[in-house]
Amino acid sequence: QVQLVESGGGSVQAGGSLRLSCAASGYMYSRNCMGWFRQAPGKEREGVARIYRNDGNTYYDDSVKGRFTISQDNAKNTVYLQMNNLKPEDTAMYYCVAVSRTGWCGANVPKEYLYWGQGTQVTVSS
């Protein structure tokens, strides 16, 4: 019933920008936050950013600080990831997540999040 659907991925040259969207539908118990993880080939899944639904507080992983911005439109049940100054190392499958199991949305551990989207591919070429 719960669905997270990502969009906006694609291919871009280094230094370019992309804006990802994630639309949530269905009932989510205690939807405290939404966010993004990513996984590159041969690497473990890593956190990107999270945002609290109620107050908009955000968390960013060090690799994207200053370049990526997470935002939300709660009326549309949608979260966004604005990615600027993209680097080849940003190439990955990007996954939308919802609901921290612990209630702390600063967690960058995949297992802490309950719902996951199917992913959208971002490829950055040099």
Chimera marker file (.cmm) of the C-alpha trace (Angstrom):
<marker_set name="trace">
<marker id="1" x="0.000" y="0.000" z="0.000" r="1" g="1" b="0" radius="0.5"/>
<marker id="2" x="2.801" y="2.411" z="0.869" r="1" g="1" b="0" radius="0.5"/>
<marker id="3" x="4.675" y="3.562" z="-2.190" r="1" g="1" b="0" radius="0.5"/>
<marker id="4" x="7.643" y="5.844" z="-2.676" r="1" g="1" b="0" radius="0.5"/>
<marker id="5" x="8.206" y="6.743" z="-6.308" r="1" g="1" b="0" radius="0.5"/>
<marker id="6" x="11.377" y="8.541" z="-7.340" r="1" g="1" b="0" radius="0.5"/>
<marker id="7" x="11.870" y="10.559" z="-10.491" r="1" g="1" b="0" radius="0.5"/>
<marker id="8" x="14.310" y="13.033" z="-11.961" r="1" g="1" b="0" radius="0.5"/>
<marker id="9" x="17.371" y="10.878" z="-12.397" r="1" g="1" b="0" radius="0.5"/>
<marker id="10" x="19.441" y="10.954" z="-15.527" r="1" g="1" b="0" radius="0.5"/>
<marker id="11" x="22.849" y="11.645" z="-17.000" r="1" g="1" b="0" radius="0.5"/>
<marker id="12" x="24.705" y="14.904" z="-16.517" r="1" g="1" b="0" radius="0.5"/>
<marker id="13" x="28.226" y="16.215" z="-16.916" r="1" g="1" b="0" radius="0.5"/>
<marker id="14" x="30.385" y="17.043" z="-13.928" r="1" g="1" b="0" radius="0.5"/>
<marker id="15" x="29.439" y="20.410" z="-12.499" r="1" g="1" b="0" radius="0.5"/>
<marker id="16" x="25.850" y="20.085" z="-13.609" r="1" g="1" b="0" radius="0.5"/>
<marker id="17" x="22.666" y="19.809" z="-11.594" r="1" g="1" b="0" radius="0.5"/>
<marker id="18" x="19.727" y="17.478" z="-11.182" r="1" g="1" b="0" radius="0.5"/>
<marker id="19" x="16.602" y="17.622" z="-9.053" r="1" g="1" b="0" radius="0.5"/>
<marker id="20" x="15.159" y="14.375" z="-7.756" r="1" g="1" b="0" radius="0.5"/>
<marker id="21" x="11.582" y="13.992" z="-6.556" r="1" g="1" b="0" radius="0.5"/>
<marker id="22" x="9.956" y="11.367" z="-4.386" r="1" g="1" b="0" radius="0.5"/>
<marker id="23" x="6.183" y="11.123" z="-4.171" r="1" g="1" b="0" radius="0.5"/>
<marker id="24" x="4.759" y="9.189" z="-1.235" r="1" g="1" b="0" radius="0.5"/>
<marker id="25" x="1.362" y="7.535" z="-1.198" r="1" g="1" b="0" radius="0.5"/>
<marker id="26" x="-0.507" y="5.247" z="1.140" r="1" g="1" b="0" radius="0.5"/>
<marker id="27" x="-0.689" y="5.314" z="4.907" r="1" g="1" b="0" radius="0.5"/>
<marker id="28" x="2.567" y="5.494" z="6.802" r="1" g="1" b="0" radius="0.5"/>
<marker id="29" x="2.483" y="5.108" z="10.545" r="1" g="1" b="0" radius="0.5"/>
<marker id="30" x="4.496" y="7.795" z="12.310" r="1" g="1" b="0" radius="0.5"/>
<marker id="31" x="6.030" y="9.323" z="9.202" r="1" g="1" b="0" radius="0.5"/>
<marker id="32" x="8.629" y="11.327" z="11.029" r="1" g="1" b="0" radius="0.5"/>
<marker id="33" x="10.932" y="11.990" z="8.103" r="1" g="1" b="0" radius="0.5"/>
<marker id="34" x="11.838" y="11.221" z="4.541" r="1" g="1" b="0" radius="0.5"/>
<marker id="35" x="15.192" y="11.193" z="2.869" r="1" g="1" b="0" radius="0.5"/>
<marker id="36" x="17.642" y="9.790" z="0.387" r="1" g="1" b="0" radius="0.5"/>
<marker id="37" x="20.254" y="7.062" z="0.241" r="1" g="1" b="0" radius="0.5"/>
<marker id="38" x="22.432" y="6.037" z="-2.666" r="1" g="1" b="0" radius="0.5"/>
<marker id="39" x="24.396" y="3.018" z="-3.797" r="1" g="1" b="0" radius="0.5"/>
<marker id="40" x="27.158" y="2.901" z="-6.380" r="1" g="1" b="0" radius="0.5"/>
<marker id="41" x="28.267" y="-0.338" z="-8.066" r="1" g="1" b="0" radius="0.5"/>
<marker id="42" x="30.494" y="-2.357" z="-5.783" r="1" g="1" b="0" radius="0.5"/>
<marker id="43" x="29.869" y="-0.089" z="-2.802" r="1" g="1" b="0" radius="0.5"/>
<marker id="44" x="27.617" y="-0.222" z="0.227" r="1" g="1" b="0" radius="0.5"/>
<marker id="45" x="24.480" y="1.838" z="0.429" r="1" g="1" b="0" radius="0.5"/>
<marker id="46" x="25.169" y="5.195" z="2.055" r="1" g="1" b="0" radius="0.5"/>
<marker id="47" x="23.128" y="8.034" z="3.451" r="1" g="1" b="0" radius="0.5"/>
<marker id="48" x="22.654" y="11.275" z="1.553" r="1" g="1" b="0" radius="0.5"/>
<marker id="49" x="20.145" y="13.471" z="3.408" r="1" g="1" b="0" radius="0.5"/>
<marker id="50" x="17.017" y="13.368" z="5.553" r="1" g="1" b="0" radius="0.5"/>
<marker id="51" x="14.357" y="15.903" z="6.509" r="1" g="1" b="0" radius="0.5"/>
<marker id="52" x="11.886" y="15.946" z="9.400" r="1" g="1" b="0" radius="0.5"/>
<marker id="53" x="8.284" y="16.267" z="8.304" r="1" g="1" b="0" radius="0.5"/>
<marker id="54" x="7.140" y="18.571" z="11.084" r="1" g="1" b="0" radius="0.5"/>
<marker id="55" x="9.875" y="21.150" z="11.493" r="1" g="1" b="0" radius="0.5"/>
<marker id="56" x="11.960" y="20.757" z="8.349" r="1" g="1" b="0" radius="0.5"/>
<marker id="57" x="15.186" y="20.047" z="10.200" r="1" g="1" b="0" radius="0.5"/>
<marker id="58" x="17.718" y="18.438" z="7.886" r="1" g="1" b="0" radius="0.5"/>
<marker id="59" x="20.711" y="16.138" z="8.031" r="1" g="1" b="0" radius="0.5"/>
<marker id="60" x="23.361" y="15.775" z="5.351" r="1" g="1" b="0" radius="0.5"/>
<marker id="61" x="26.152" y="13.312" z="4.974" r="1" g="1" b="0" radius="0.5"/>
<marker id="62" x="29.589" y="14.856" z="4.634" r="1" g="1" b="0" radius="0.5"/>
<marker id="63" x="30.072" y="13.863" z="1.012" r="1" g="1" b="0" radius="0.5"/>
<marker id="64" x="27.196" y="16.076" z="-0.164" r="1" g="1" b="0" radius="0.5"/>
<marker id="65" x="27.219" y="18.984" z="2.282" r="1" g="1" b="0" radius="0.5"/>
<marker id="66" x="27.204" y="22.315" z="0.507" r="1" g="1" b="0" radius="0.5"/>
<marker id="67" x="26.184" y="20.773" z="-2.808" r="1" g="1" b="0" radius="0.5"/>
<marker id="68" x="22.872" y="18.995" z="-2.173" r="1" g="1" b="0" radius="0.5"/>
<marker id="69" x="19.707" y="20.417" z="-0.639" r="1" g="1" b="0" radius="0.5"/>
<marker id="70" x="16.777" y="18.381" z="0.613" r="1" g="1" b="0" radius="0.5"/>
<marker id="71" x="13.333" y="19.964" z="0.795" r="1" g="1" b="0" radius="0.5"/>
<marker id="72" x="9.711" y="18.910" z="1.024" r="1" g="1" b="0" radius="0.5"/>
<marker id="73" x="6.180" y="19.844" z="0.104" r="1" g="1" b="0" radius="0.5"/>
<marker id="74" x="4.063" y="18.207" z="2.772" r="1" g="1" b="0" radius="0.5"/>
<marker id="75" x="0.810" y="19.128" z="1.045" r="1" g="1" b="0" radius="0.5"/>
<marker id="76" x="1.962" y="17.000" z="-1.883" r="1" g="1" b="0" radius="0.5"/>
<marker id="77" x="3.648" y="14.326" z="0.253" r="1" g="1" b="0" radius="0.5"/>
<marker id="78" x="6.756" y="14.895" z="-1.784" r="1" g="1" b="0" radius="0.5"/>
<marker id="79" x="10.415" y="15.283" z="-0.930" r="1" g="1" b="0" radius="0.5"/>
<marker id="80" x="13.064" y="16.703" z="-3.243" r="1" g="1" b="0" radius="0.5"/>
<marker id="81" x="16.806" y="16.508" z="-3.588" r="1" g="1" b="0" radius="0.5"/>
<marker id="82" x="18.455" y="19.379" z="-5.425" r="1" g="1" b="0" radius="0.5"/>
<marker id="83" x="21.907" y="18.240" z="-6.499" r="1" g="1" b="0" radius="0.5"/>
<marker id="84" x="24.341" y="20.919" z="-7.620" r="1" g="1" b="0" radius="0.5"/>
<marker id="85" x="27.982" y="20.775" z="-8.687" r="1" g="1" b="0" radius="0.5"/>
<marker id="86" x="27.682" y="17.080" z="-9.353" r="1" g="1" b="0" radius="0.5"/>
<marker id="87" x="30.814" y="14.966" z="-9.360" r="1" g="1" b="0" radius="0.5"/>
<marker id="88" x="31.516" y="11.599" z="-10.991" r="1" g="1" b="0" radius="0.5"/>
<marker id="89" x="31.610" y="10.037" z="-7.539" r="1" g="1" b="0" radius="0.5"/>
<marker id="90" x="27.943" y="11.002" z="-7.128" r="1" g="1" b="0" radius="0.5"/>
<marker id="91" x="27.079" y="8.381" z="-9.736" r="1" g="1" b="0" radius="0.5"/>
<marker id="92" x="24.748" y="5.911" z="-8.030" r="1" g="1" b="0" radius="0.5"/>
<marker id="93" x="21.252" y="4.605" z="-7.719" r="1" g="1" b="0" radius="0.5"/>
<marker id="94" x="19.393" y="7.037" z="-5.477" r="1" g="1" b="0" radius="0.5"/>
<marker id="95" x="16.696" y="5.676" z="-3.180" r="1" g="1" b="0" radius="0.5"/>
<marker id="96" x="13.947" y="7.555" z="-1.402" r="1" g="1" b="0" radius="0.5"/>
<marker id="97" x="13.231" y="6.453" z="2.163" r="1" g="1" b="0" radius="0.5"/>
<marker id="98" x="10.579" y="7.206" z="4.758" r="1" g="1" b="0" radius="0.5"/>
<marker id="99" x="10.145" y="6.652" z="8.496" r="1" g="1" b="0" radius="0.5"/>
<marker id="100" x="13.029" y="6.329" z="10.906" r="1" g="1" b="0" radius="0.5"/>
<marker id="101" x="12.460" y="3.297" z="13.104" r="1" g="1" b="0" radius="0.5"/>
<marker id="102" x="14.145" y="5.010" z="16.038" r="1" g="1" b="0" radius="0.5"/>
<marker id="103" x="12.606" y="8.437" z="15.541" r="1" g="1" b="0" radius="0.5"/>
<marker id="104" x="16.004" y="10.025" z="14.963" r="1" g="1" b="0" radius="0.5"/>
<marker id="105" x="16.345" y="11.011" z="11.330" r="1" g="1" b="0" radius="0.5"/>
<marker id="106" x="19.992" y="11.853" z="11.579" r="1" g="1" b="0" radius="0.5"/>
<marker id="107" x="20.705" y="8.146" z="11.278" r="1" g="1" b="0" radius="0.5"/>
<marker id="108" x="22.542" y="7.276" z="8.072" r="1" g="1" b="0" radius="0.5"/>
<marker id="109" x="22.170" y="3.520" z="8.440" r="1" g="1" b="0" radius="0.5"/>
<marker id="110" x="19.866" y="1.947" z="5.833" r="1" g="1" b="0" radius="0.5"/>
<marker id="111" x="18.308" y="-0.549" z="8.234" r="1" g="1" b="0" radius="0.5"/>
<marker id="112" x="16.911" y="2.310" z="10.333" r="1" g="1" b="0" radius="0.5"/>
<marker id="113" x="14.390" y="3.236" z="7.639" r="1" g="1" b="0" radius="0.5"/>
<marker id="114" x="11.143" y="1.419" z="7.073" r="1" g="1" b="0" radius="0.5"/>
<marker id="115" x="9.990" y="2.278" z="3.548" r="1" g="1" b="0" radius="0.5"/>
<marker id="116" x="12.015" y="2.400" z="0.348" r="1" g="1" b="0" radius="0.5"/>
<marker id="117" x="11.425" y="3.433" z="-3.216" r="1" g="1" b="0" radius="0.5"/>
<marker id="118" x="12.619" y="1.581" z="-6.276" r="1" g="1" b="0" radius="0.5"/>
<marker id="119" x="15.464" y="3.968" z="-6.988" r="1" g="1" b="0" radius="0.5"/>
<marker id="120" x="16.399" y="6.370" z="-9.751" r="1" g="1" b="0" radius="0.5"/>
<marker id="121" x="19.746" y="6.299" z="-11.518" r="1" g="1" b="0" radius="0.5"/>
<marker id="122" x="22.068" y="9.307" z="-11.493" r="1" g="1" b="0" radius="0.5"/>
<marker id="123" x="25.104" y="9.208" z="-13.749" r="1" g="1" b="0" radius="0.5"/>
<marker id="124" x="27.713" y="11.965" z="-13.731" r="1" g="1" b="0" radius="0.5"/>
<marker id="125" x="30.348" y="11.968" z="-16.438" r="1" g="1" b="0" radius="0.5"/>
<marker id="126" x="33.628" y="13.860" z="-16.553" r="1" g="1" b="0" radius="0.5"/>
<link id1="1" id2="2" r="1" g="1" b="0" radius="0.2"/>
<link id1="2" id2="3" r="1" g="1" b="0" radius="0.2"/>
<link id1="3" id2="4" r="1" g="1" b="0" radius="0.2"/>
<link id1="4" id2="5" r="1" g="1" b="0" radius="0.2"/>
<link id1="5" id2="6" r="1" g="1" b="0" radius="0.2"/>
<link id1="6" id2="7" r="1" g="1" b="0" radius="0.2"/>
<link id1="7" id2="8" r="1" g="1" b="0" radius="0.2"/>
<link id1="8" id2="9" r="1" g="1" b="0" radius="0.2"/>
<link id1="9" id2="10" r="1" g="1" b="0" radius="0.2"/>
<link id1="10" id2="11" r="1" g="1" b="0" radius="0.2"/>
<link id1="11" id2="12" r="1" g="1" b="0" radius="0.2"/>
<link id1="12" id2="13" r="1" g="1" b="0" radius="0.2"/>
<link id1="13" id2="14" r="1" g="1" b="0" radius="0.2"/>
<link id1="14" id2="15" r="1" g="1" b="0" radius="0.2"/>
<link id1="15" id2="16" r="1" g="1" b="0" radius="0.2"/>
<link id1="16" id2="17" r="1" g="1" b="0" radius="0.2"/>
<link id1="17" id2="18" r="1" g="1" b="0" radius="0.2"/>
<link id1="18" id2="19" r="1" g="1" b="0" radius="0.2"/>
<link id1="19" id2="20" r="1" g="1" b="0" radius="0.2"/>
<link id1="20" id2="21" r="1" g="1" b="0" radius="0.2"/>
<link id1="21" id2="22" r="1" g="1" b="0" radius="0.2"/>
<link id1="22" id2="23" r="1" g="1" b="0" radius="0.2"/>
<link id1="23" id2="24" r="1" g="1" b="0" radius="0.2"/>
<link id1="24" id2="25" r="1" g="1" b="0" radius="0.2"/>
<link id1="25" id2="26" r="1" g="1" b="0" radius="0.2"/>
<link id1="26" id2="27" r="1" g="1" b="0" radius="0.2"/>
<link id1="27" id2="28" r="1" g="1" b="0" radius="0.2"/>
<link id1="28" id2="29" r="1" g="1" b="0" radius="0.2"/>
<link id1="29" id2="30" r="1" g="1" b="0" radius="0.2"/>
<link id1="30" id2="31" r="1" g="1" b="0" radius="0.2"/>
<link id1="31" id2="32" r="1" g="1" b="0" radius="0.2"/>
<link id1="32" id2="33" r="1" g="1" b="0" radius="0.2"/>
<link id1="33" id2="34" r="1" g="1" b="0" radius="0.2"/>
<link id1="34" id2="35" r="1" g="1" b="0" radius="0.2"/>
<link id1="35" id2="36" r="1" g="1" b="0" radius="0.2"/>
<link id1="36" id2="37" r="1" g="1" b="0" radius="0.2"/>
<link id1="37" id2="38" r="1" g="1" b="0" radius="0.2"/>
<link id1="38" id2="39" r="1" g="1" b="0" radius="0.2"/>
<link id1="39" id2="40" r="1" g="1" b="0" radius="0.2"/>
<link id1="40" id2="41" r="1" g="1" b="0" radius="0.2"/>
<link id1="41" id2="42" r="1" g="1" b="0" radius="0.2"/>
<link id1="42" id2="43" r="1" g="1" b="0" radius="0.2"/>
<link id1="43" id2="44" r="1" g="1" b="0" radius="0.2"/>
<link id1="44" id2="45" r="1" g="1" b="0" radius="0.2"/>
<link id1="45" id2="46" r="1" g="1" b="0" radius="0.2"/>
<link id1="46" id2="47" r="1" g="1" b="0" radius="0.2"/>
<link id1="47" id2="48" r="1" g="1" b="0" radius="0.2"/>
<link id1="48" id2="49" r="1" g="1" b="0" radius="0.2"/>
<link id1="49" id2="50" r="1" g="1" b="0" radius="0.2"/>
<link id1="50" id2="51" r="1" g="1" b="0" radius="0.2"/>
<link id1="51" id2="52" r="1" g="1" b="0" radius="0.2"/>
<link id1="52" id2="53" r="1" g="1" b="0" radius="0.2"/>
<link id1="53" id2="54" r="1" g="1" b="0" radius="0.2"/>
<link id1="54" id2="55" r="1" g="1" b="0" radius="0.2"/>
<link id1="55" id2="56" r="1" g="1" b="0" radius="0.2"/>
<link id1="56" id2="57" r="1" g="1" b="0" radius="0.2"/>
<link id1="57" id2="58" r="1" g="1" b="0" radius="0.2"/>
<link id1="58" id2="59" r="1" g="1" b="0" radius="0.2"/>
<link id1="59" id2="60" r="1" g="1" b="0" radius="0.2"/>
<link id1="60" id2="61" r="1" g="1" b="0" radius="0.2"/>
<link id1="61" id2="62" r="1" g="1" b="0" radius="0.2"/>
<link id1="62" id2="63" r="1" g="1" b="0" radius="0.2"/>
<link id1="63" id2="64" r="1" g="1" b="0" radius="0.2"/>
<link id1="64" id2="65" r="1" g="1" b="0" radius="0.2"/>
<link id1="65" id2="66" r="1" g="1" b="0" radius="0.2"/>
<link id1="66" id2="67" r="1" g="1" b="0" radius="0.2"/>
<link id1="67" id2="68" r="1" g="1" b="0" radius="0.2"/>
<link id1="68" id2="69" r="1" g="1" b="0" radius="0.2"/>
<link id1="69" id2="70" r="1" g="1" b="0" radius="0.2"/>
<link id1="70" id2="71" r="1" g="1" b="0" radius="0.2"/>
<link id1="71" id2="72" r="1" g="1" b="0" radius="0.2"/>
<link id1="72" id2="73" r="1" g="1" b="0" radius="0.2"/>
<link id1="73" id2="74" r="1" g="1" b="0" radius="0.2"/>
<link id1="74" id2="75" r="1" g="1" b="0" radius="0.2"/>
<link id1="75" id2="76" r="1" g="1" b="0" radius="0.2"/>
<link id1="76" id2="77" r="1" g="1" b="0" radius="0.2"/>
<link id1="77" id2="78" r="1" g="1" b="0" radius="0.2"/>
<link id1="78" id2="79" r="1" g="1" b="0" radius="0.2"/>
<link id1="79" id2="80" r="1" g="1" b="0" radius="0.2"/>
<link id1="80" id2="81" r="1" g="1" b="0" radius="0.2"/>
<link id1="81" id2="82" r="1" g="1" b="0" radius="0.2"/>
<link id1="82" id2="83" r="1" g="1" b="0" radius="0.2"/>
<link id1="83" id2="84" r="1" g="1" b="0" radius="0.2"/>
<link id1="84" id2="85" r="1" g="1" b="0" radius="0.2"/>
<link id1="85" id2="86" r="1" g="1" b="0" radius="0.2"/>
<link id1="86" id2="87" r="1" g="1" b="0" radius="0.2"/>
<link id1="87" id2="88" r="1" g="1" b="0" radius="0.2"/>
<link id1="88" id2="89" r="1" g="1" b="0" radius="0.2"/>
<link id1="89" id2="90" r="1" g="1" b="0" radius="0.2"/>
<link id1="90" id2="91" r="1" g="1" b="0" radius="0.2"/>
<link id1="91" id2="92" r="1" g="1" b="0" radius="0.2"/>
<link id1="92" id2="93" r="1" g="1" b="0" radius="0.2"/>
<link id1="93" id2="94" r="1" g="1" b="0" radius="0.2"/>
<link id1="94" id2="95" r="1" g="1" b="0" radius="0.2"/>
<link id1="95" id2="96" r="1" g="1" b="0" radius="0.2"/>
<link id1="96" id2="97" r="1" g="1" b="0" radius="0.2"/>
<link id1="97" id2="98" r="1" g="1" b="0" radius="0.2"/>
<link id1="98" id2="99" r="1" g="1" b="0" radius="0.2"/>
<link id1="99" id2="100" r="1" g="1" b="0" radius="0.2"/>
<link id1="100" id2="101" r="1" g="1" b="0" radius="0.2"/>
<link id1="101" id2="102" r="1" g="1" b="0" radius="0.2"/>
<link id1="102" id2="103" r="1" g="1" b="0" radius="0.2"/>
<link id1="103" id2="104" r="1" g="1" b="0" radius="0.2"/>
<link id1="104" id2="105" r="1" g="1" b="0" radius="0.2"/>
<link id1="105" id2="106" r="1" g="1" b="0" radius="0.2"/>
<link id1="106" id2="107" r="1" g="1" b="0" radius="0.2"/>
<link id1="107" id2="108" r="1" g="1" b="0" radius="0.2"/>
<link id1="108" id2="109" r="1" g="1" b="0" radius="0.2"/>
<link id1="109" id2="110" r="1" g="1" b="0" radius="0.2"/>
<link id1="110" id2="111" r="1" g="1" b="0" radius="0.2"/>
<link id1="111" id2="112" r="1" g="1" b="0" radius="0.2"/>
<link id1="112" id2="113" r="1" g="1" b="0" radius="0.2"/>
<link id1="113" id2="114" r="1" g="1" b="0" radius="0.2"/>
<link id1="114" id2="115" r="1" g="1" b="0" radius="0.2"/>
<link id1="115" id2="116" r="1" g="1" b="0" radius="0.2"/>
<link id1="116" id2="117" r="1" g="1" b="0" radius="0.2"/>
<link id1="117" id2="118" r="1" g="1" b="0" radius="0.2"/>
<link id1="118" id2="119" r="1" g="1" b="0" radius="0.2"/>
<link id1="119" id2="120" r="1" g="1" b="0" radius="0.2"/>
<link id1="120" id2="121" r="1" g="1" b="0" radius="0.2"/>
<link id1="121" id2="122" r="1" g="1" b="0" radius="0.2"/>
<link id1="122" id2="123" r="1" g="1" b="0" radius="0.2"/>
<link id1="123" id2="124" r="1" g="1" b="0" radius="0.2"/>
<link id1="124" id2="125" r="1" g="1" b="0" radius="0.2"/>
<link id1="125" id2="126" r="1" g="1" b="0" radius="0.2"/>
</marker_set>
